[in-house]
Amino acid sequence: MGVAGDLSDAEWARLESLLPSMAPQRGGRWRDHRQVIDGILWRVENGAKWHQIPDRYGPWKTCYYRFSRWDADGTWARVEKQLRADAEARGDLDWRAQVDSTVARAHQHAAGARKGG
């Protein structure tokens, strides 16, 4: 069992098959995917910088490079797509939600303030 906030065994079981193989490749073995994902999630949950990831998740550069690599090769998109499909099949998603993020920016002088004074 890991630290509070790390992936549970059930969550890991859902993710593991969606990730690239851990089979040794050119350049050696990869650090454990679960440990690295826990480090990435820690960073996201805490709003921290990459170099602030605790040592228990391995080198911060490993977390950063794995995150970047999986973003570039579409791994994160595939994981999100599958997890969304699973949640929708269970009826866990509510598509009726709405978000309005309208922003109207105006120049500082647009409000009619006098210049120079």
ChimeraX attribute file (.defattr): number of C-alpha atoms within 10 A of each C-alpha:
attribute: neighborCount
match mode: 1-to-1
recipient: residues
	/A:1	7
	/A:2	11
	/A:3	9
	/A:4	7
	/A:5	10
	/A:6	17
	/A:7	18
	/A:8	12
	/A:9	12
	/A:10	8
	/A:11	10
	/A:12	15
	/A:13	11
	/A:14	13
	/A:15	18
	/A:16	13
	/A:17	10
	/A:18	15
	/A:19	13
	/A:20	10
	/A:21	11
	/A:22	11
	/A:23	8
	/A:24	9
	/A:25	9
	/A:26	5
	/A:27	6
	/A:28	8
	/A:29	10
	/A:30	14
	/A:31	15
	/A:32	11
	/A:33	18
	/A:34	16
	/A:35	17
	/A:36	22
	/A:37	19
	/A:38	21
	/A:39	25
	/A:40	20
	/A:41	17
	/A:42	19
	/A:43	20
	/A:44	12
	/A:45	10
	/A:46	10
	/A:47	10
	/A:48	11
	/A:49	10
	/A:50	18
	/A:51	13
	/A:52	12
	/A:53	22
	/A:54	13
	/A:55	10
	/A:56	13
	/A:57	19
	/A:58	15
	/A:59	16
	/A:60	21
	/A:61	12
	/A:62	17
	/A:63	25
	/A:64	17
	/A:65	11
	/A:66	18
	/A:67	16
	/A:68	12
	/A:69	13
	/A:70	15
	/A:71	13
	/A:72	11
	/A:73	10
	/A:74	11
	/A:75	16
	/A:76	17
	/A:77	13
	/A:78	15
	/A:79	17
	/A:80	14
	/A:81	12
	/A:82	15
	/A:83	15
	/A:84	14
	/A:85	14
	/A:86	14
	/A:87	13
	/A:88	13
	/A:89	10
	/A:90	9
	/A:91	9
	/A:92	11
	/A:93	13
	/A:94	8
	/A:95	7
	/A:96	5
	/A:97	6
	/A:98	6
	/A:99	5
	/A:100	5
	/A:101	6
	/A:102	6
	/A:103	6
	/A:104	5
	/A:105	7
	/A:106	8
	/A:107	6
	/A:108	8
	/A:109	9
	/A:110	8
	/A:111	8
	/A:112	7
	/A:113	9
	/A:114	7
	/A:115	6
	/A:116	4
	/A:117	4
